[in-house]
Amino acid sequence: MTNDECRMTNGRAGAPTGEALIRHSAFVILLFLVFCVPLHAQLVSDWNAAAETAVVFNPDFPGSAELAAYYAEKRHIPQERVIGLRCTKEDSMSRAEFDAQLRQPLHDLFQTRRWWVGEPPNPAKSLTGDGILAPAASVPTVRVLVLMRGVPFQIRRTAADPKPSQEDEASVDSELATLGLTTPPVNGGLRNPYFNQPTRFPQSQSTTGLLLVGRLDGPDDATVKRMIDDALAAEQTGLLGRAVIDQAQKSGVYQEGEDWLKRSADSYRQAGIPVFIDRHASVLPEAWPLPDTILYFGWYTDHILGALASPEFRFKRGAIACHLHSFSAHVIRSHDQAWAGPLLSHGAAVTFGNVFEPYLSLTVHFDIFNKRLLEGFTVGEAAWNATPALSWMNVVLGDPLYRPFGKGIGSKLGDGNDRDYTLYQGMVQRMAAETDSRIKTAITELAVKRKSPRLLELTALLSALQQKLPEALDLLEHAESMTRDMADLLRLRLYRAEMLRRAGNADAARRLLRQALEDDAFKSQPSRAAVDSLLREMGS
């Protein structure tokens, strides 16, 4: 089998019309849009996950103990649940080292401190159907395990040329998720009984004996501290901004991944999160402007390229980002290798990936992850709920307790630019029972009243998502007529050129791009490089 073959083979009826909205004062509009929207947080039960969390660090790894203490203080985790385990300082460890340095000491600690009790009757079956593994805990008092930078993340292969799905290499994190099993798995993966379950982790009948494992790790200590701080800040302010989907236009055995991305975009649309989809096989071009990006999902290159690799690009605080690749997290503690570390270096608070070849179907399913996240689950819950296999290859990088939509979509009015995102979300959710055209008309009228080119731009993204390209072009031109900021103006022209390209009018797109290159007002703009990139991509 070749490497390529082995790789990933409520809204409510009766919403007011746009005309009625315009008759209201701005204050009344704000209250109507934001506080009359049903919140996802009301649909999921509350859970104090921090009260059931333990933290593991490596005393031999510089900075690991300090990061553990910092995180425990921020999340109010008691000191007796912050555990130092001496282990290798390397990224990877052998199976014997894992058992001796991590699994057995942790298992003994859980037993002696009575962090789990009893013997439940329901077994979990391996992916291959060989053997039954019974969980060893029925009343856990610790359900979440956080591994700090310094704890290895790979368990190396020991078997020679194993059959597919019988590999004995794994991520440390996924193995520790099965810590409560009486017979630990080794070869192959284990079916995740929590996969795609509609309930939160502690309420699920299938999670006994399992742990949600997250990892606070990355290129350096400063990045990890920032990830912690950003998650806490976003929980307070609300995660407001745009989503980006980067398709690869794959088909055949890869169609599954494309479908995850499409369904994720649909979830964003329904939640009122504006989304830009790149529909080309290549990654987003160098320097392509992606302002206020809070969610990014794409595939399929082996290391960071294009727009996200641009030196000027930064995710918005609290962002969650993942690029799907077989070895996206094979390297974590690097600013420029693979995807996991670089995404964190560019400001993401959370990413996830694979430390070895996972096979496409056994990676995190983006659509399920996004659905659960928007329903108010924590990052840890959403990621493991979206993962079909345990004792396998994935890692979740970021605070697993982070709950970006725990207070509901649009639960905050937002300040400054964030206000437009709140208004957009509120309108989309409140008018969910209305036609798309009525929703867009209402948002457009509100944009004109507020003199907000950003609201027009967000509405144009909705039209583009629906493949209504002439409509998107009109809205972008309208936004340009209201814009004075040169960075915003160049971005709007780039997006307009992209819509012309999609509409089959490549000549008009090239003319617009060449005009932008010749305009002295844009010469100092970082996004000017994207004009060159797009022209080259169009063969000009």
C-alpha positions in Angstrom: 0.0 0.0 0.0 1.4 3.4 -1.0 1.6 6.4 1.3 -1.1 8.1 -0.7 -3.3 5.0 -0.4 -2.7 4.8 3.4 -3.5 8.5 3.8 -6.9 9.8 4.4 -8.1 6.6 1.7 -35.4 27.1 16.0 -35.5 30.0 14.9 -39.2 31.2 15.4 -41.9 32.1 12.9 -43.3 35.6 12.7 -40.0 37.4 12.5 -40.5 41.1 11.5 -39.9 42.4 8.0 -36.9 44.6 7.1 -39.3 47.6 6.8 -40.5 47.0 10.4 -37.0 46.8 11.7 -36.0 50.1 10.1 -38.8 51.9 12.0 -37.3 50.9 15.3 -34.6 52.9 17.0 -31.1 51.5 17.0 -31.3 50.6 20.7 -34.6 48.7 20.2 -33.1 46.9 17.3 -30.1 45.8 19.4 -32.3 44.5 22.2 -34.6 42.7 19.7 -31.8 41.1 17.8 -29.6 40.0 20.6 -31.8 39.2 23.6 -34.8 37.7 21.8 -32.6 35.0 20.2 -32.9 31.6 21.8 -29.4 30.6 23.2 -27.7 27.3 22.5 -26.6 27.4 26.1 -30.2 26.7 27.1 -30.2 23.5 25.1 -27.3 21.8 27.0 -27.0 21.0 30.6 -24.4 22.9 32.7 -21.3 21.1 33.9 -18.5 22.4 36.1 -15.8 20.6 34.2 -12.9 22.4 36.0 -14.1 20.6 39.3 -13.4 17.3 37.6 -10.0 18.1 36.0 -6.5 16.9 36.7 -3.3 18.3 35.3 -0.1 16.4 34.4 3.3 18.0 33.9 6.9 16.8 33.4 9.2 18.1 36.2 12.2 17.4 34.0 11.1 19.6 31.2 11.9 23.3 31.7 8.8 25.4 32.1 6.3 22.5 32.4 5.7 22.9 36.2 5.2 26.7 35.8 2.7 26.3 33.0 0.8 23.7 35.0 0.6 26.0 38.0 -0.5 28.9 35.8 -3.3 26.9 34.2 -4.5 25.5 37.5 -4.6 28.9 39.0 -6.6 30.4 36.1 -9.1 27.5 36.1 -9.2 27.1 39.9 -8.1 23.5 39.9 -6.9 22.4 43.3 -3.2 21.8 43.9 -3.7 18.1 44.8 -4.9 17.6 41.2 -1.7 19.0 39.6 0.5 16.0 39.1 4.2 15.9 38.3 5.4 12.7 36.5 9.0 12.4 35.4 9.3 11.2 31.9 11.4 11.5 28.8 11.8 15.1 27.5 11.6 13.9 23.9 8.5 14.3 21.8 8.1 10.5 21.5 8.4 7.6 23.8 8.4 3.8 23.5 5.4 1.7 24.5 7.4 0.5 27.5 8.3 4.0 28.6 4.7 5.1 28.2 3.5 2.2 30.5 6.2 2.8 33.1 6.3 6.6 33.1 2.8 7.7 32.5 0.0 5.0 32.3 0.8 3.0 35.3 1.6 5.9 37.7 -1.5 7.7 36.6 -3.6 4.6 36.9 -2.3 3.9 40.5 -2.9 7.6 41.4 -6.5 7.5 40.2 -7.0 4.3 42.3 -5.4 5.5 45.5 -7.0 8.9 45.4 -10.4 7.3 44.5 -10.8 9.5 41.4 -12.9 6.6 40.1 -14.9 3.9 41.8 -16.5 0.6 41.0 -16.8 -1.7 38.0 -19.5 -0.9 35.4 -21.0 -3.6 33.3 -20.9 -2.1 29.8 -17.9 -3.0 27.7 -16.4 -1.2 24.7 -15.3 -3.2 21.6 -12.2 -2.7 19.6 -12.3 -1.4 16.1 -11.2 -4.8 14.8 -13.7 -6.7 17.0 -10.9 -8.6 18.8 -11.5 -8.7 22.5 -13.6 -6.8 24.9 -12.3 -4.0 27.1 -14.3 -3.3 30.3 -14.0 0.2 31.9 -12.7 0.2 35.4 -14.6 3.2 36.7 -18.2 3.9 37.2 -18.4 7.0 39.4 -15.4 9.1 38.3 -14.5 12.3 40.2 -12.0 13.2 37.5 -13.2 13.2 33.9 -10.8 15.6 32.2 -7.0 15.2 32.0 -4.8 18.1 30.8 -1.3 17.4 29.7 1.2 20.2 29.8 4.0 21.1 27.4 6.8 18.7 28.3 4.8 15.5 28.4 5.6 13.4 25.2 2.8 13.2 22.7 3.9 10.2 20.5 4.2 6.5 21.3 6.5 4.9 18.8 5.7 1.8 16.7 7.2 -1.5 17.9 5.5 -3.9 15.6 7.1 -4.5 12.2 4.9 -4.0 9.2 1.5 -4.3 11.0 -1.7 -4.7 9.1 -3.7 -1.5 8.5 -5.7 -0.5 11.6 -3.5 -2.9 13.6 -0.7 -0.4 14.2 0.6 -0.1 17.8 1.9 3.4 17.5 -0.5 6.1 19.0 -0.7 9.5 20.5 -0.1 9.6 24.3 -3.3 11.6 24.6 -5.5 9.1 22.9 -4.1 6.2 24.9 -4.6 8.1 28.2 -8.3 8.7 27.2 -8.7 4.9 27.8 -6.9 5.0 31.2 -10.0 3.6 32.9 -10.0 0.4 30.9 -9.1 -2.8 32.8 -7.2 -4.1 29.8 -5.4 -1.3 28.0 -5.6 -1.5 24.1 -2.4 -1.8 22.2 -2.9 -2.9 18.6 -5.2 -0.9 16.5 -7.8 1.6 17.7 -10.8 1.2 20.0 -14.3 2.3 19.1 -15.1 5.5 20.8 -18.5 5.0 22.5 -18.9 8.8 22.9 -18.6 9.4 19.2 -21.5 11.5 17.8 -23.5 11.2 21.0 -26.0 14.1 21.5 -25.5 14.5 25.2 -22.7 16.2 27.1 -19.9 14.0 28.4 -21.0 13.5 32.1 -24.6 12.9 31.1 -23.7 10.2 28.5 -24.2 6.6 29.5 -21.4 5.5 27.3 -18.5 7.5 28.8 -17.8 5.6 32.0 -14.2 4.9 32.3 -13.2 7.3 29.6 -11.3 10.6 30.0 -11.4 13.8 28.0 -7.7 14.5 27.3 -6.5 17.9 26.2 -3.0 19.2 25.7 -1.6 22.7 26.5 1.4 22.5 24.3 3.0 24.4 21.4 6.1 26.1 20.1 7.0 27.8 23.3 5.8 28.6 26.9 4.6 32.1 25.8 2.3 30.6 23.2 0.8 28.1 25.7 0.1 30.9 28.3 -1.5 33.0 25.5 -3.7 30.0 24.6 -4.9 29.8 28.2 -5.6 33.5 28.5 -7.3 33.7 25.1 -9.7 30.9 25.9 -10.7 32.6 29.2 -11.1 36.0 27.5 -13.2 34.7 24.7 -15.5 32.9 27.2 -16.2 36.3 28.8 -16.5 38.5 25.7 -18.0 36.0 23.3 -16.3 34.6 20.2 -17.4 37.0 17.4 -16.0 37.0 13.9 -15.9 35.0 10.7 -15.3 31.4 9.7 -13.1 30.3 6.9 -13.4 27.0 5.0 -10.7 26.0 2.6 -11.8 23.1 0.4 -9.4 21.0 -1.7 -11.9 19.9 -4.3 -11.2 16.2 -3.6 -13.5 13.4 -4.6 -13.7 9.6 -4.6 -12.4 8.1 -1.4 -11.6 11.7 -0.1 -15.2 12.9 -0.6 -15.9 12.4 3.1 -13.6 15.2 4.1 -15.1 17.6 1.6 -18.6 16.8 3.0 -17.4 17.6 6.5 -16.3 21.0 5.4 -19.6 21.7 3.5 -21.7 20.6 6.5 -19.5 22.8 8.8 -20.2 25.8 6.6 -24.0 25.0 6.8 -23.7 24.9 10.6 -22.1 28.3 10.6 -24.7 29.8 8.3 -27.5 28.6 10.5 -25.8 30.0 13.6 -25.3 33.4 12.0 -21.5 33.2 11.7 -20.4 34.7 8.4 -18.3 32.2 6.4 -15.9 32.5 3.5 -15.3 29.4 1.4 -12.3 29.0 -0.8 -13.5 26.6 -3.5 -10.2 26.0 -5.3 -7.9 23.0 -5.0 -4.9 25.1 -3.8 -4.8 26.6 -0.4 -5.8 30.2 0.1 -3.3 32.5 -1.7 -0.5 34.3 0.0 -1.6 37.4 1.9 -5.3 36.8 1.2 -7.1 39.0 3.7 -9.0 37.0 6.4 -10.1 39.6 9.0 -11.6 38.5 12.4 -11.1 34.8 11.7 -12.5 32.8 14.7 -12.9 29.4 13.0 -10.7 27.9 10.3 -11.0 24.4 8.8 -9.3 23.2 5.6 -7.1 20.6 3.9 -4.8 19.2 2.3 -1.1 20.1 2.4 1.7 18.8 4.6 2.8 22.1 6.0 1.4 25.6 6.4 1.2 27.6 3.2 -0.6 30.5 1.7 -2.7 33.1 3.5 -2.3 31.5 7.0 1.5 31.4 6.6 1.7 35.2 5.8 3.7 37.0 8.4 0.9 39.6 9.0 -1.9 37.1 9.5 -3.3 36.6 13.0 -6.3 34.8 14.1 -8.8 36.6 16.3 -8.4 36.0 20.0 -9.9 32.6 21.0 -9.9 31.2 17.5 -10.2 27.5 16.7 -8.3 26.3 13.7 -7.5 23.0 12.1 -5.9 21.8 8.8 -6.6 18.2 8.1 -3.5 16.2 7.1 -2.2 12.7 8.1 0.6 14.2 10.0 -0.7 17.7 11.0 0.5 17.3 14.6 3.5 15.1 13.9 5.5 18.2 15.0 3.9 20.4 17.7 6.8 22.4 19.2 7.7 24.3 16.1 6.6 27.7 14.7 6.9 26.7 11.0 6.7 22.9 10.6 3.6 20.9 9.8 0.3 22.7 10.8 -0.4 22.4 14.6 2.5 24.6 15.9 2.2 27.2 13.1 -1.5 27.7 13.6 -0.9 28.3 17.3 1.9 30.7 16.5 -0.5 32.7 14.3 -2.8 33.2 17.2 -5.2 30.2 17.4 -6.2 29.2 20.9 -7.1 25.6 19.8 -6.1 23.2 17.1 -6.1 19.4 16.8 -4.4 16.9 14.5 -2.7 13.6 14.1 0.8 12.5 15.3 0.9 9.5 12.9 -1.2 8.2 9.9 -4.8 8.1 11.2 -6.8 7.2 8.0 -9.4 9.7 7.0 -12.5 8.2 8.6 -10.8 8.0 12.0 -9.8 11.6 12.2 -11.8 14.3 13.9 -15.0 14.8 11.9 -15.1 18.5 11.4 -18.9 18.7 10.9 -19.7 16.9 14.2 -17.1 19.0 16.0 -18.6 22.2 14.8 -22.1 21.1 15.5 -21.3 20.2 19.1 -19.2 23.4 19.6 -22.1 25.6 18.5 -24.4 23.7 20.8 -22.4 24.8 23.7 -20.0 21.9 24.4 -16.5 22.5 25.6 -13.6 22.1 23.2 -12.7 18.8 24.8 -16.2 17.4 24.6 -16.7 18.5 21.0 -13.4 17.1 19.8 -13.7 13.7 21.4 -17.4 13.5 20.5 -16.3 14.0 16.9 -13.5 11.3 17.0 -14.5 7.8 16.1 -11.5 6.0 17.6 -9.6 5.9 20.9 -6.1 4.5 21.5 -5.3 6.1 18.1 -3.4 9.1 16.6 -5.2 12.4 17.5 -4.3 15.1 19.9 -6.4 18.1 21.0 -4.2 21.2 21.5 -5.8 23.9 23.7 -7.7 24.2 26.9 -10.2 21.3 26.8 -12.4 23.3 29.3 -12.7 26.2 26.8 -16.4 26.7 26.0 -16.6 29.5 23.4 -20.3 29.3 22.8 -21.4 28.3 26.3 -23.4 31.5 26.7 -25.0 31.1 23.4 -24.4 32.5 19.9 -24.8 36.3 20.0 -25.3 36.5 23.7 -23.1 39.6 23.9 -23.7 42.9 22.1 -20.1 43.4 21.4 -18.1 46.6 21.1 -16.8 48.4 18.1 -16.5 46.1 15.1 -17.9 43.2 17.1 -21.3 45.0 17.1 -21.8 44.3 13.4 -21.2 40.5 14.0 -23.7 40.5 16.8 -26.3 42.3 14.7 -25.7 39.9 11.8 -26.0 36.8 14.0 -29.1 38.1 15.8 -30.8 38.9 12.5 -30.0 35.5 10.9 -31.2 33.6 14.0 -34.3 35.6 14.7 -35.4 35.4 11.1 -34.5 31.7 10.6 -38.1 30.9 9.5 -38.0 33.6 6.8 -36.7 33.3 3.3 -33.0 34.0 2.6 -33.9 37.0 0.5 -35.9 38.6 3.4 -33.0 38.0 5.8 -30.5 39.6 3.4 -32.9 42.5 2.7 -33.3 43.2 6.4 -29.5 43.1 7.0 -28.9 45.3 4.1 -31.4 47.9 5.3 -29.8 47.8 8.7 -26.4 48.2 7.2 -27.6 51.3 5.3 -29.2 52.8 8.5 -26.0 52.1 10.5 -23.7 53.2 7.6 -21.9 49.9 8.0 -20.0 48.5 5.0 -19.0 45.5 7.1 -22.6 44.4 7.4 -22.9 44.6 3.7 -19.7 42.6 3.3 -21.0 39.9 5.6 -24.3 39.7 3.6 -22.2 39.4 0.4 -20.5 36.4 2.0 -23.9 34.8 2.6 -24.9 35.4 -1.0 -21.6 33.9 -2.2 -22.1 30.8 0.1 -25.5 30.3 -1.7 -23.8 30.7 -5.1 -25.7 33.9 -5.8 -22.7 35.6 -7.3 -24.3 38.6 -9.0 -26.0 39.4 -5.7 -22.7 39.1 -3.9 -21.0 41.4 -6.4 -23.7 44.1 -6.0 -23.3 44.0 -2.2 -19.6 44.2 -2.3 -19.7 47.2 -4.7 -22.2 48.8 -2.3 -19.8 48.2 0.6 -17.0 49.8 -1.4 -19.0 52.9 -1.9 -19.3 53.3 1.8 -15.7 52.5 2.7 -12.8 54.9 3.3 -10.3 52.6 5.0 -7.7 51.5 2.4 -7.2 48.0 3.8 -10.9 47.4 3.9 -11.3 48.8 0.3 -8.5 46.5 -1.1 -10.1 43.5 0.6 -13.5 44.3 -0.9 -11.9 44.5 -4.3 -10.1 41.3 -3.9 -13.3 39.5 -2.9 -15.1 41.1 -5.8 -12.4 39.8 -8.2 -12.9 36.4 -6.7 -16.6 36.5 -7.2 -16.1 37.6 -10.8 -13.7 34.7 -11.3 -16.3 32.2 -9.9 -19.0 33.7 -12.1 -16.8 32.9 -15.2 -15.8 36.5 -15.9 -12.1 36.1 -15.6 -11.3 39.1 -17.8 -13.2 41.5 -15.6 -11.5 40.0 -12.6 -8.1 40.5 -14.1 -8.9 44.1 -15.0 -10.0 44.8 -11.4 -6.8 43.3 -10.0 -4.6 45.1 -12.4 -6.2 48.4 -11.5 -5.6 47.6 -7.8 -1.9 47.0 -8.6 -1.6 50.3 -10.4 -3.3 52.3 -7.6 -0.7 54.1 -5.5 -3.1 54.2 -2.6 -2.7 50.4 -2.1 1.1 50.2 -2.4 1.6 50.0 1.4 -1.1 47.4 2.0 0.0 43.9 2.9 -2.9 42.4 1.0 -1.5 43.8 -2.2 0.6 40.7 -2.4 -2.7 38.8 -2.7 -3.5 40.7 -5.9 -0.2 39.3 -7.4 -1.0 35.8 -6.1 -4.5 35.7 -7.5 -3.3 37.0 -10.9 -0.6 34.4 -11.1 -3.2 31.7 -10.1 -5.4 32.9 -12.9 -2.6 32.5 -15.4 -2.0 36.2 -15.9 
